[in-house]
Amino acid sequence: MILVFCELKDGKIRKPSLEALSEARRLADASGKQVGALFAGANLAGSEEAAAYGADVVLKAEAPALAAYSSDGYAALLAEAVKAKGATVFLADLLRRLSFPLAVDFVRIASYGTGTKPGEIRFVKDVELSLEGRDVIIVDDIVDTGGTLERLKQALGWHRPASITTVALLRRAPKRRLPPTLDFVGFELESDEFVAGYGIDCAERFRELGAIHAVARTE
């Protein structure tokens, strides 16, 4: 079963939950599985609507003790430090899948120069929001050796956040020299090819490509 955690607001299923149910239905149809919609709260009237959006089973955790349950309290402490510019497209798609409010800030770190050869790590832009006491998620486009990410985590640590979680769209497995530092990875790159597109650039080129493509390396 593909289980989707759903949220209600004013007796209606929130839009991100409906989108998640629709995607779960597509995946379930392709794999021969069922879709389950899980709700938690004190009043779950309206949850049965999930069946119209692809749920085969509606599961409810309904109790008076859950009257004040909301993800908003956790979201109020959430800030995202995004490595601009390459992760912006990935972040935009990620935000569309979230159902709670959050704050977004950007840092900019350069570890490549004008071509495909690694260079020195340079901090170009620091965060502007206060991260103290907040749960921070670092959203990155691609991780090679892990050195840049480790430097970023150390730098953000000086802002005294409550926690730091790392997310990357791509990780280049053959080049990884440091211990794994990522909490969530979209895809592993098994080859040593340089890639661009989907917001990722090569010397400020190819960001506009709708998919990720291999790019010939320069010497």
Z-matrix of the N, CA and C atoms (Angstrom, degrees):
N
C 1 1.456
C 2 1.520 1 110.73
N 3 1.325 2 115.80 1 139.30
C 4 1.466 3 121.41 2 172.98
C 5 1.527 4 107.05 3 -95.63
N 6 1.328 5 116.19 4 115.51
C 7 1.458 6 121.33 5 -175.06
C 8 1.522 7 110.53 6 -100.17
N 9 1.333 8 116.21 7 130.07
C 10 1.461 9 122.32 8 -179.96
C 11 1.527 10 108.74 9 -117.84
N 12 1.325 11 116.72 10 122.03
C 13 1.463 12 120.32 11 175.00
C 14 1.522 13 108.21 12 -80.06
N 15 1.335 14 116.13 13 121.44
C 16 1.463 15 121.37 14 -174.62
C 17 1.530 16 110.87 15 -115.40
N 18 1.322 17 115.16 16 152.91
C 19 1.456 18 121.15 17 179.15
C 20 1.516 19 110.88 18 -124.50
N 21 1.337 20 115.06 19 145.56
C 22 1.456 21 122.66 20 177.21
C 23 1.520 22 110.34 21 -109.06
N 24 1.314 23 116.18 22 147.47
C 25 1.460 24 122.04 23 172.31
C 26 1.514 25 108.36 24 -141.31
N 27 1.332 26 116.05 25 118.93
C 28 1.468 27 122.04 26 -178.41
C 29 1.527 28 111.46 27 55.55
N 30 1.335 29 115.73 28 40.50
C 31 1.456 30 120.41 29 176.64
C 32 1.511 31 115.31 30 78.08
N 33 1.326 32 117.43 31 5.98
C 34 1.462 33 122.33 32 179.23
C 35 1.525 34 110.11 33 -119.32
N 36 1.304 35 115.99 34 144.38
C 37 1.459 36 119.87 35 176.00
C 38 1.515 37 108.99 36 -72.27
N 39 1.338 38 116.97 37 131.57
C 40 1.456 39 120.30 38 -176.52
C 41 1.531 40 110.14 39 -67.53
N 42 1.326 41 114.83 40 147.73
C 43 1.465 42 121.47 41 -173.53
C 44 1.530 43 113.07 42 -55.63
N 45 1.352 44 120.57 43 -45.91
C 46 1.464 45 118.95 44 179.11
C 47 1.531 46 112.81 45 -59.46
N 48 1.348 47 116.34 46 -32.70
C 49 1.464 48 119.32 47 177.46
C 50 1.521 49 111.00 48 -67.58
N 51 1.336 50 116.86 49 -39.29
C 52 1.458 51 120.47 50 177.41
C 53 1.523 52 111.30 51 -64.22
N 54 1.323 53 115.95 52 -39.70
C 55 1.467 54 119.52 53 178.40
C 56 1.526 55 110.36 54 -65.55
N 57 1.337 56 116.27 55 -39.11
C 58 1.463 57 120.14 56 179.02
C 59 1.527 58 110.89 57 -65.95
N 60 1.321 59 116.69 58 -38.52
C 61 1.462 60 120.49 59 177.46
C 62 1.526 61 111.16 60 -64.44
N 63 1.312 62 116.69 61 -41.47
C 64 1.462 63 120.66 62 179.38
C 65 1.528 64 110.98 63 -62.19
N 66 1.334 65 116.55 64 -42.72
C 67 1.465 66 120.34 65 179.11
C 68 1.527 67 110.48 66 -68.58
N 69 1.335 68 117.06 67 -38.78
C 70 1.462 69 120.56 68 177.79
C 71 1.525 70 110.99 69 -62.70
N 72 1.335 71 116.02 70 -38.06
C 73 1.471 72 120.30 71 178.29
C 74 1.525 73 110.71 72 -62.39
N 75 1.335 74 115.87 73 -41.90
C 76 1.468 75 119.80 74 179.16
C 77 1.522 76 110.75 75 -62.45
N 78 1.324 77 116.82 76 -45.12
C 79 1.462 78 121.16 77 179.96
C 80 1.523 79 111.37 78 -66.43
N 81 1.340 80 116.02 79 -38.97
C 82 1.459 81 120.10 80 -179.47
C 83 1.521 82 111.62 81 -65.84
N 84 1.320 83 116.39 82 -40.27
C 85 1.466 84 119.78 83 178.56
C 86 1.519 85 111.42 84 -63.56
N 87 1.323 86 116.32 85 -34.58
C 88 1.464 87 120.32 86 -179.24
C 89 1.532 88 112.10 87 -76.03
N 90 1.333 89 116.74 88 -24.39
C 91 1.472 90 119.92 89 -175.53
C 92 1.521 91 113.62 90 -112.35
N 93 1.334 92 116.76 91 0.87
C 94 1.459 93 119.68 92 178.30
C 95 1.515 94 114.06 93 72.62
N 96 1.313 95 117.97 94 29.32
C 97 1.462 96 121.50 95 -178.96
C 98 1.522 97 110.76 96 -111.19
N 99 1.331 98 115.48 97 171.38
C 100 1.448 99 121.87 98 175.61
C 101 1.526 100 110.18 99 -98.07
N 102 1.333 101 115.57 100 161.60
C 103 1.461 102 121.87 101 176.88
C 104 1.523 103 108.77 102 -113.07
N 105 1.321 104 115.71 103 129.13
C 106 1.449 105 121.07 104 176.52
C 107 1.521 106 110.20 105 -113.14
N 108 1.347 107 116.87 106 136.38
C 109 1.459 108 122.05 107 176.56
C 110 1.525 109 108.09 108 -109.17
N 111 1.328 110 117.11 109 122.20
C 112 1.456 111 121.92 110 -177.13
C 113 1.526 112 110.12 111 -109.12
N 114 1.343 113 116.14 112 127.22
C 115 1.461 114 122.52 113 178.93
C 116 1.529 115 109.40 114 -121.26
N 117 1.332 116 116.26 115 147.54
C 118 1.458 117 121.63 116 175.88
C 119 1.520 118 109.05 117 -135.06
N 120 1.341 119 117.09 118 134.52
C 121 1.459 120 120.56 119 179.48
C 122 1.513 121 111.12 120 162.67
N 123 1.331 122 116.34 121 -179.09
C 124 1.464 123 121.40 122 179.94
C 125 1.519 124 112.02 123 -91.38
N 126 1.324 125 117.33 124 -27.42
C 127 1.461 126 122.42 125 178.74
C 128 1.516 127 108.24 126 -133.72
N 129 1.305 128 116.24 127 105.55
C 130 1.464 129 121.05 128 -174.44
C 131 1.523 130 111.95 129 -106.41
N 132 1.327 131 116.60 130 25.65
C 133 1.464 132 120.07 131 174.79
C 134 1.524 133 109.26 132 -60.50
N 135 1.305 134 115.96 133 130.53
C 136 1.457 135 120.94 134 -177.37
C 137 1.508 136 113.22 135 104.84
N 138 1.335 137 116.77 136 -12.07
C 139 1.456 138 119.76 137 -177.93
C 140 1.526 139 112.95 138 -68.63
N 141 1.347 140 116.69 139 -25.84
C 142 1.462 141 119.79 140 -179.14
C 143 1.531 142 111.83 141 -64.33
N 144 1.334 143 115.93 142 -17.32
C 145 1.462 144 120.10 143 178.40
C 146 1.527 145 111.47 144 -61.45
N 147 1.324 146 116.74 145 -18.31
C 148 1.471 147 120.59 146 -179.23
C 149 1.521 148 111.75 147 -59.88
N 150 1.339 149 116.49 148 -28.22
C 151 1.462 150 119.63 149 -179.81
C 152 1.523 151 111.56 150 -63.26
N 153 1.329 152 116.23 151 -31.16
C 154 1.464 153 119.97 152 -179.88
C 155 1.520 154 111.80 153 -73.86
N 156 1.332 155 117.00 154 -13.23
C 157 1.466 156 121.23 155 -179.18
C 158 1.523 157 112.14 156 -111.34
N 159 1.335 158 115.61 157 18.80
C 160 1.461 159 118.47 158 170.81
C 161 1.505 160 116.63 159 112.07
N 162 1.335 161 119.18 160 -2.33
C 163 1.460 162 120.53 161 -178.72
C 164 1.525 163 110.49 162 -78.74
N 165 1.326 164 117.02 163 129.05
C 166 1.463 165 121.57 164 174.07
C 167 1.525 166 110.73 165 -82.98
N 168 1.328 167 116.15 166 -32.11
C 169 1.460 168 122.40 167 -177.52
C 170 1.524 169 108.14 168 -133.68
N 171 1.336 170 116.45 169 136.50
C 172 1.465 171 121.64 170 175.26
C 173 1.524 172 107.89 171 -112.37
N 174 1.327 173 116.65 172 117.64
C 175 1.464 174 122.87 173 -179.06
C 176 1.521 175 108.90 174 -105.41
N 177 1.349 176 116.01 175 136.64
C 178 1.463 177 119.78 176 -175.90
C 179 1.525 178 111.00 177 -128.14
N 180 1.326 179 115.43 178 131.47
C 181 1.464 180 122.16 179 169.30
C 182 1.523 181 105.46 180 -110.32
N 183 1.339 182 116.07 181 89.29
C 184 1.458 183 121.49 182 -172.05
C 185 1.520 184 109.73 183 -113.08
N 186 1.338 185 116.37 184 120.95
C 187 1.457 186 121.42 185 -178.92
C 188 1.521 187 109.11 186 -160.14
N 189 1.343 188 118.50 187 148.49
C 190 1.462 189 121.33 188 178.34
C 191 1.522 190 113.32 189 -56.29
N 192 1.331 191 116.59 190 -31.81
C 193 1.466 192 120.51 191 -178.83
C 194 1.515 193 112.33 192 -64.72
N 195 1.336 194 116.46 193 -16.89
C 196 1.467 195 120.80 194 -178.95
C 197 1.530 196 112.05 195 -97.98
N 198 1.331 197 116.68 196 14.19
C 199 1.465 198 119.91 197 -177.09
C 200 1.512 199 112.59 198 -59.82
N 201 1.314 200 116.53 199 -35.43
C 202 1.470 201 120.14 200 -177.43
C 203 1.514 202 112.13 201 -96.83
N 204 1.342 203 116.50 202 10.51
C 205 1.467 204 118.50 203 -177.31
C 206 1.518 205 111.27 204 -66.49
N 207 1.299 206 116.63 205 132.28
C 208 1.462 207 122.78 206 175.94
C 209 1.515 208 108.22 207 -163.35
N 210 1.321 209 115.57 208 147.07
C 211 1.470 210 119.18 209 174.95
C 212 1.518 211 111.49 210 -80.14
N 213 1.353 212 117.39 211 -9.83
C 214 1.457 213 120.39 212 -175.74
C 215 1.516 214 112.25 213 -62.99
N 216 1.323 215 117.10 214 -34.23
C 217 1.455 216 119.87 215 179.84
C 218 1.510 217 112.46 216 -62.78
N 219 1.316 218 116.87 217 -36.18
C 220 1.456 219 120.96 218 176.76
C 221 1.528 220 110.35 219 -76.00
N 222 1.317 221 115.29 220 -37.89
C 223 1.459 222 119.34 221 -177.70
C 224 1.517 223 111.66 222 -65.94
N 225 1.346 224 116.91 223 -28.29
C 226 1.459 225 119.83 224 -179.71
C 227 1.514 226 111.44 225 -63.47
N 228 1.328 227 116.41 226 -20.40
C 229 1.454 228 120.47 227 -179.40
C 230 1.523 229 112.19 228 -100.84
N 231 1.314 230 116.75 229 7.41
C 232 1.456 231 120.57 230 -173.87
C 233 1.512 232 111.74 231 -100.65
N 234 1.304 233 116.00 232 129.83
C 235 1.466 234 121.00 233 172.64
C 236 1.510 235 107.14 234 -130.57
N 237 1.313 236 116.86 235 146.74
C 238 1.458 237 120.82 236 177.93
C 239 1.514 238 108.87 237 -112.85
N 240 1.305 239 116.08 238 125.94
C 241 1.459 240 121.09 239 173.83
C 242 1.520 241 106.92 240 -102.66
N 243 1.300 242 116.15 241 107.32
C 244 1.457 243 121.10 242 -173.85
C 245 1.516 244 109.83 243 -101.08
N 246 1.327 245 116.01 244 132.60
C 247 1.459 246 119.96 245 176.13
C 248 1.524 247 108.97 246 -76.93
N 249 1.319 248 116.07 247 95.87
C 250 1.460 249 120.50 248 176.90
C 251 1.525 250 107.87 249 -73.17
N 252 1.301 251 119.11 250 147.32
C 253 1.447 252 126.12 251 8.66
C 254 1.534 253 111.98 252 -105.58
N 255 1.323 254 116.45 253 -17.10
C 256 1.455 255 120.68 254 -168.96
C 257 1.513 256 115.22 255 -61.84
N 258 1.339 257 118.17 256 -27.55
C 259 1.463 258 120.69 257 -174.54
C 260 1.517 259 113.20 258 -90.96
N 261 1.331 260 118.68 259 2.98
C 262 1.463 261 119.92 260 -172.42
C 263 1.527 262 112.77 261 -65.61
N 264 1.320 263 118.39 262 -40.19
C 265 1.463 264 120.66 263 180.00
C 266 1.525 265 109.98 264 -68.78
N 267 1.328 266 115.99 265 -43.20
C 268 1.464 267 121.21 266 176.12
C 269 1.523 268 110.22 267 -59.03
N 270 1.329 269 116.95 268 -44.36
C 271 1.464 270 121.01 269 179.55
C 272 1.522 271 111.02 270 -62.09
N 273 1.336 272 117.40 271 -42.59
C 274 1.465 273 120.68 272 -179.23
C 275 1.522 274 111.00 273 -59.34
N 276 1.326 275 117.10 274 -42.80
C 277 1.460 276 120.01 275 178.15
C 278 1.521 277 110.94 276 -68.70
N 279 1.335 278 116.59 277 -36.19
C 280 1.460 279 121.06 278 179.30
C 281 1.523 280 111.02 279 -64.92
N 282 1.336 281 116.58 280 -42.79
C 283 1.465 282 120.77 281 -178.51
C 284 1.526 283 111.88 282 -61.74
N 285 1.334 284 116.35 283 -33.31
C 286 1.463 285 119.67 284 -178.92
C 287 1.525 286 112.30 285 -66.62
N 288 1.328 287 116.89 286 -17.79
C 289 1.456 288 121.40 287 -178.97
C 290 1.521 289 112.74 288 -96.59
N 291 1.324 290 118.12 289 -1.29
C 292 1.461 291 121.32 290 -178.48
C 293 1.518 292 109.89 291 -98.35
N 294 1.334 293 116.04 292 144.99
C 295 1.461 294 120.26 293 -175.00
C 296 1.522 295 112.77 294 -112.29
N 297 1.333 296 117.70 295 12.97
C 298 1.459 297 119.71 296 -178.85
C 299 1.524 298 109.91 297 -131.61
N 300 1.326 299 116.96 298 155.90
C 301 1.472 300 120.25 299 179.50
C 302 1.515 301 111.29 300 -71.89
N 303 1.316 302 116.46 301 149.02
C 304 1.459 303 120.73 302 178.36
C 305 1.515 304 109.46 303 -155.05
N 306 1.312 305 115.24 304 168.04
C 307 1.465 306 121.48 305 177.55
C 308 1.519 307 108.54 306 -105.36
N 309 1.307 308 116.63 307 143.97
C 310 1.463 309 121.84 308 -179.82
C 311 1.520 310 109.15 309 -124.67
N 312 1.315 311 116.35 310 132.19
C 313 1.456 312 121.96 311 174.47
C 314 1.520 313 108.01 312 -134.94
N 315 1.312 314 115.90 313 164.15
C 316 1.455 315 120.58 314 -175.69
C 317 1.526 316 111.09 315 -125.48
N 318 1.315 317 114.51 316 140.40
C 319 1.456 318 120.63 317 165.41
C 320 1.526 319 106.20 318 -118.47
N 321 1.302 320 115.71 319 159.21
C 322 1.457 321 118.64 320 176.10
C 323 1.516 322 108.53 321 -132.33
N 324 1.330 323 114.48 322 123.50
C 325 1.454 324 122.00 323 179.51
C 326 1.511 325 108.03 324 -127.22
N 327 1.307 326 117.09 325 130.46
C 328 1.463 327 121.59 326 179.23
C 329 1.521 328 109.47 327 -108.16
N 330 1.338 329 115.53 328 121.70
C 331 1.457 330 119.91 329 175.04
C 332 1.520 331 111.72 330 -121.29
N 333 1.343 332 116.26 331 -1.02
C 334 1.460 333 121.65 332 174.70
C 335 1.522 334 107.55 333 -126.08
N 336 1.297 335 115.96 334 147.82
C 337 1.454 336 120.41 335 179.26
C 338 1.509 337 110.83 336 -88.53
N 339 1.317 338 116.75 337 -126.09
C 340 1.464 339 120.56 338 -176.70
C 341 1.518 340 112.51 339 -93.99
N 342 1.304 341 117.84 340 -2.38
C 343 1.459 342 120.23 341 -179.66
C 344 1.506 343 111.33 342 -128.05
N 345 1.349 344 116.69 343 -141.31
C 346 1.451 345 121.18 344 -176.67
C 347 1.515 346 112.26 345 -110.36
N 348 1.334 347 117.91 346 5.67
C 349 1.459 348 120.52 347 178.74
C 350 1.520 349 110.21 348 -90.72
N 351 1.362 350 118.03 349 136.34
C 352 1.443 351 120.18 350 178.25
C 353 1.522 352 111.40 351 -62.79
N 354 1.312 353 116.03 352 146.36
C 355 1.456 354 120.80 353 176.90
C 356 1.513 355 110.23 354 -128.76
N 357 1.306 356 116.49 355 -161.51
C 358 1.443 357 120.18 356 178.87
C 359 1.530 358 109.81 357 -73.10
N 360 1.338 359 115.28 358 150.07
C 361 1.455 360 120.99 359 177.84
C 362 1.519 361 108.51 360 -82.12
N 363 1.335 362 116.94 361 122.68
C 364 1.463 363 121.62 362 -178.70
C 365 1.530 364 109.73 363 -125.58
N 366 1.335 365 116.36 364 128.71
C 367 1.452 366 121.41 365 174.83
C 368 1.530 367 108.19 366 -85.01
N 369 1.324 368 116.06 367 112.12
C 370 1.463 369 121.58 368 -176.45
C 371 1.519 370 111.07 369 -94.05
N 372 1.328 371 117.45 370 -35.91
C 373 1.465 372 121.73 371 -178.32
C 374 1.520 373 110.02 372 -146.02
N 375 1.344 374 116.50 373 130.32
C 376 1.451 375 121.83 374 177.66
C 377 1.531 376 109.36 375 -95.16
N 378 1.333 377 116.86 376 171.11
C 379 1.458 378 120.86 377 177.41
C 380 1.528 379 110.22 378 -68.51
N 381 1.321 380 116.04 379 153.25
C 382 1.455 381 121.75 380 178.24
C 383 1.528 382 112.21 381 -106.72
N 384 1.338 383 116.80 382 -28.61
C 385 1.453 384 120.93 383 178.21
C 386 1.521 385 110.53 384 -78.65
N 387 1.318 386 116.76 385 154.65
C 388 1.461 387 121.32 386 173.85
C 389 1.527 388 108.83 387 -75.74
N 390 1.322 389 117.06 388 128.58
C 391 1.465 390 121.98 389 179.49
C 392 1.522 391 112.34 390 -102.89
N 393 1.303 392 117.65 391 -2.25
C 394 1.461 393 120.96 392 -174.81
C 395 1.534 394 110.53 393 -61.30
N 396 1.336 395 115.49 394 125.60
C 397 1.454 396 121.71 395 178.82
C 398 1.508 397 115.10 396 76.88
N 399 1.316 398 117.76 397 3.37
C 400 1.460 399 120.91 398 -178.09
C 401 1.527 400 111.34 399 -100.06
N 402 1.324 401 115.49 400 156.15
C 403 1.455 402 121.83 401 172.04
C 404 1.521 403 107.55 402 -89.08
N 405 1.306 404 116.64 403 118.41
C 406 1.460 405 122.37 404 -173.03
C 407 1.519 406 110.39 405 -107.35
N 408 1.314 407 115.96 406 135.00
C 409 1.462 408 122.41 407 173.35
C 410 1.523 409 108.07 408 -113.48
N 411 1.302 410 116.70 409 119.94
C 412 1.467 411 121.35 410 174.53
C 413 1.521 412 107.80 411 -87.95
N 414 1.325 413 116.63 412 120.39
C 415 1.463 414 121.87 413 179.17
C 416 1.519 415 108.18 414 -106.34
N 417 1.306 416 116.72 415 118.22
C 418 1.465 417 121.99 416 -176.32
C 419 1.519 418 109.53 417 -121.02
N 420 1.338 419 116.22 418 156.76
C 421 1.457 420 119.45 419 178.08
C 422 1.522 421 111.49 420 -84.86
N 423 1.329 422 117.06 421 -52.12
C 424 1.462 423 120.87 422 -176.16
C 425 1.522 424 110.00 423 -146.89
N 426 1.326 425 116.03 424 137.13
C 427 1.464 426 121.90 425 178.68
C 428 1.520 427 108.21 426 -114.69
N 429 1.331 428 115.35 427 125.46
C 430 1.466 429 120.53 428 178.47
C 431 1.534 430 109.94 429 -96.77
N 432 1.316 431 117.63 430 -91.53
C 433 1.468 432 120.61 431 -179.47
C 434 1.520 433 112.56 432 -82.27
N 435 1.300 434 117.31 433 -20.33
C 436 1.460 435 120.88 434 -177.06
C 437 1.509 436 113.46 435 95.13
N 438 1.336 437 116.97 436 -5.98
C 439 1.456 438 120.27 437 -177.25
C 440 1.518 439 113.66 438 -64.83
N 441 1.330 440 116.74 439 -43.83
C 442 1.465 441 120.97 440 -179.96
C 443 1.522 442 110.42 441 -63.89
N 444 1.321 443 116.77 442 -43.14
C 445 1.457 444 120.53 443 -179.36
C 446 1.528 445 111.31 444 -63.25
N 447 1.326 446 116.30 445 -40.94
C 448 1.461 447 119.39 446 178.65
C 449 1.524 448 111.14 447 -63.49
N 450 1.333 449 116.58 448 -41.33
C 451 1.466 450 120.37 449 177.59
C 452 1.519 451 110.41 450 -62.15
N 453 1.342 452 117.05 451 -40.56
C 454 1.454 453 120.96 452 -179.74
C 455 1.525 454 110.84 453 -65.62
N 456 1.325 455 117.14 454 -43.40
C 457 1.467 456 120.10 455 179.33
C 458 1.528 457 110.86 456 -61.10
N 459 1.331 458 116.08 457 -40.78
C 460 1.461 459 119.61 458 178.23
C 461 1.528 460 110.99 459 -63.80
N 462 1.343 461 115.88 460 -42.66
C 463 1.466 462 119.73 461 -178.94
C 464 1.521 463 111.39 462 -65.32
N 465 1.338 464 116.99 463 -42.69
C 466 1.460 465 120.03 464 179.69
C 467 1.523 466 111.52 465 -70.00
N 468 1.321 467 116.56 466 -25.75
C 469 1.459 468 120.28 467 177.62
C 470 1.518 469 112.81 468 -60.88
N 471 1.337 470 116.80 469 -28.70
C 472 1.459 471 120.80 470 178.11
C 473 1.530 472 111.36 471 -68.11
N 474 1.334 473 117.66 472 -16.83
C 475 1.467 474 121.14 473 177.26
C 476 1.531 475 111.97 474 -84.11
N 477 1.317 476 117.34 475 -0.63
C 478 1.467 477 124.29 476 176.08
C 479 1.521 478 113.79 477 58.98
N 480 1.349 479 117.81 478 51.63
C 481 1.467 480 119.48 479 175.36
C 482 1.528 481 110.25 480 -73.48
N 483 1.330 482 116.82 481 161.26
C 484 1.465 483 120.58 482 177.07
C 485 1.525 484 110.90 483 -69.78
N 486 1.323 485 116.91 484 -35.78
C 487 1.462 486 121.29 485 178.74
C 488 1.519 487 108.94 486 -159.82
N 489 1.332 488 115.38 487 160.84
C 490 1.466 489 121.50 488 176.39
C 491 1.528 490 108.03 489 -131.81
N 492 1.320 491 116.32 490 122.29
C 493 1.455 492 123.08 491 176.41
C 494 1.524 493 108.28 492 -115.43
N 495 1.330 494 116.74 493 142.51
C 496 1.463 495 120.15 494 -176.55
C 497 1.529 496 110.90 495 -115.60
N 498 1.336 497 115.04 496 136.21
C 499 1.463 498 122.96 497 179.61
C 500 1.518 499 108.13 498 -132.99
N 501 1.315 500 117.39 499 134.11
C 502 1.470 501 120.82 500 176.70
C 503 1.520 502 109.65 501 -137.25
N 504 1.310 503 115.43 502 142.22
C 505 1.457 504 120.08 503 176.21
C 506 1.527 505 110.53 504 -68.55
N 507 1.347 506 116.96 505 -44.33
C 508 1.463 507 122.13 506 -176.06
C 509 1.525 508 110.84 507 -130.02
N 510 1.326 509 116.42 508 146.45
C 511 1.462 510 121.62 509 170.96
C 512 1.520 511 107.85 510 -132.74
N 513 1.319 512 115.05 511 130.02
C 514 1.457 513 120.28 512 -178.25
C 515 1.530 514 108.53 513 -91.08
N 516 1.311 515 116.36 514 97.31
C 517 1.455 516 121.71 515 -173.86
C 518 1.529 517 114.54 516 -59.10
N 519 1.345 518 120.25 517 -44.26
C 520 1.466 519 118.87 518 -176.25
C 521 1.523 520 114.22 519 -63.78
N 522 1.336 521 118.32 520 -24.29
C 523 1.455 522 120.73 521 -175.77
C 524 1.527 523 113.07 522 -96.88
N 525 1.337 524 117.95 523 -2.54
C 526 1.452 525 119.95 524 -174.97
C 527 1.525 526 110.36 525 -68.84
N 528 1.319 527 118.07 526 115.58
C 529 1.455 528 122.97 527 -177.61
C 530 1.521 529 112.91 528 -108.18
N 531 1.319 530 116.52 529 -20.67
C 532 1.446 531 120.97 530 -179.27
C 533 1.524 532 109.69 531 -101.09
N 534 1.342 533 118.14 532 162.62
C 535 1.465 534 120.09 533 175.44
C 536 1.528 535 110.30 534 -57.37
N 537 1.340 536 118.26 535 149.53
C 538 1.469 537 120.49 536 -179.03
C 539 1.524 538 111.16 537 -54.18
N 540 1.323 539 116.04 538 131.26
C 541 1.455 540 120.72 539 -177.51
C 542 1.516 541 112.08 540 -119.48
N 543 1.311 542 117.27 541 -1.42
C 544 1.464 543 120.92 542 -174.26
C 545 1.526 544 111.67 543 -95.55
N 546 1.324 545 115.81 544 137.09
C 547 1.456 546 120.58 545 175.75
C 548 1.529 547 110.93 546 -86.49
N 549 1.340 548 116.84 547 -34.41
C 550 1.462 549 121.21 548 -179.71
C 551 1.525 550 109.43 549 -137.93
N 552 1.334 551 116.48 550 133.48
C 553 1.462 552 122.46 551 179.81
C 554 1.520 553 108.77 552 -129.78
N 555 1.345 554 116.36 553 133.78
C 556 1.452 555 120.22 554 176.89
C 557 1.513 556 111.85 555 -74.65
N 558 1.360 557 116.65 556 -57.72
C 559 1.453 558 121.29 557 -176.45
C 560 1.526 559 110.22 558 -142.83
N 561 1.322 560 115.59 559 146.31
C 562 1.466 561 122.06 560 174.27
C 563 1.528 562 109.19 561 -95.57
N 564 1.320 563 116.58 562 132.53
C 565 1.463 564 121.21 563 173.62
C 566 1.519 565 107.92 564 -93.98
N 567 1.315 566 116.61 565 113.97
C 568 1.463 567 119.99 566 -176.42
C 569 1.528 568 112.37 567 -84.24
N 570 1.315 569 117.25 568 -16.43
C 571 1.462 570 120.10 569 179.54
C 572 1.520 571 109.89 570 -102.38
N 573 1.338 572 115.88 571 173.75
C 574 1.461 573 121.27 572 -178.96
C 575 1.525 574 111.09 573 -100.00
N 576 1.341 575 117.01 574 16.65
C 577 1.455 576 120.70 575 -178.30
C 578 1.526 577 110.71 576 -68.60
N 579 1.321 578 115.84 577 144.35
C 580 1.458 579 120.87 578 172.97
C 581 1.522 580 107.31 579 -82.36
N 582 1.327 581 117.24 580 139.05
C 583 1.457 582 120.36 581 -176.22
C 584 1.526 583 111.06 582 -123.42
N 585 1.336 584 115.75 583 157.46
C 586 1.464 585 121.87 584 178.29
C 587 1.520 586 108.16 585 -154.13
N 588 1.321 587 115.33 586 162.95
C 589 1.456 588 121.98 587 -177.37
C 590 1.514 589 110.81 588 110.96
N 591 1.331 590 117.56 589 166.26
C 592 1.468 591 122.37 590 -178.17
C 593 1.529 592 110.37 591 56.65
N 594 1.328 593 115.37 592 39.68
C 595 1.460 594 121.34 593 179.79
C 596 1.512 595 114.48 594 93.04
N 597 1.330 596 118.22 595 -18.37
C 598 1.467 597 122.54 596 179.66
C 599 1.523 598 108.51 597 -84.36
N 600 1.339 599 116.41 598 136.36
C 601 1.460 600 118.74 599 -173.84
C 602 1.518 601 112.53 600 -114.10
N 603 1.311 602 114.50 601 166.14
C 604 1.462 603 123.33 602 166.13
C 605 1.522 604 105.43 603 -129.48
N 606 1.344 605 116.61 604 105.79
C 607 1.466 606 121.52 605 -175.65
C 608 1.528 607 111.30 606 53.36
N 609 1.341 608 115.60 607 43.95
C 610 1.469 609 123.41 608 178.91
C 611 1.529 610 113.44 609 65.60
N 612 1.310 611 117.14 610 23.25
C 613 1.468 612 121.78 611 176.01
C 614 1.526 613 109.53 612 -116.55
N 615 1.321 614 115.40 613 155.87
C 616 1.466 615 125.19 614 170.52
C 617 1.530 616 114.54 615 76.18
N 618 1.340 617 119.54 616 5.48
C 619 1.464 618 119.62 617 179.02
C 620 1.532 619 111.60 618 -59.45
N 621 1.332 620 116.48 619 -31.56
C 622 1.458 621 120.84 620 -172.59
C 623 1.522 622 113.51 621 -76.51
N 624 1.327 623 118.83 622 -9.79
C 625 1.457 624 120.83 623 -179.27
C 626 1.525 625 110.29 624 -64.02
N 627 1.318 626 116.30 625 138.23
C 628 1.457 627 120.31 626 -176.03
C 629 1.517 628 114.12 627 -75.60
N 630 1.327 629 117.38 628 -17.17
C 631 1.463 630 121.83 629 179.29
C 632 1.531 631 108.84 630 -128.37
N 633 1.325 632 116.05 631 170.55
C 634 1.466 633 121.70 632 -179.92
C 635 1.524 634 108.92 633 -93.02
N 636 1.342 635 116.25 634 129.35
C 637 1.458 636 121.79 635 -176.82
C 638 1.526 637 110.48 636 -126.28
N 639 1.340 638 115.95 637 155.08
C 640 1.462 639 121.02 638 174.35
C 641 1.535 640 108.84 639 -75.70
N 642 1.336 641 116.52 640 143.67
C 643 1.462 642 122.68 641 179.66
C 644 1.508 643 108.03 642 -123.39
N 645 1.340 644 116.70 643 135.63
C 646 1.465 645 120.90 644 177.82
C 647 1.503 646 110.69 645 -64.44
N 648 1.314 647 117.78 646 135.68
C 649 1.463 648 121.63 647 -179.70
C 650 1.519 649 110.90 648 -77.61
N 651 1.324 650 115.42 649 148.37
C 652 1.464 651 121.77 650 174.86
C 653 1.508 652 109.26 651 -100.98
N 654 1.281 653 116.58 652 145.48
C 655 1.470 654 121.66 653 179.65
C 656 1.505 655 111.13 654 -91.53
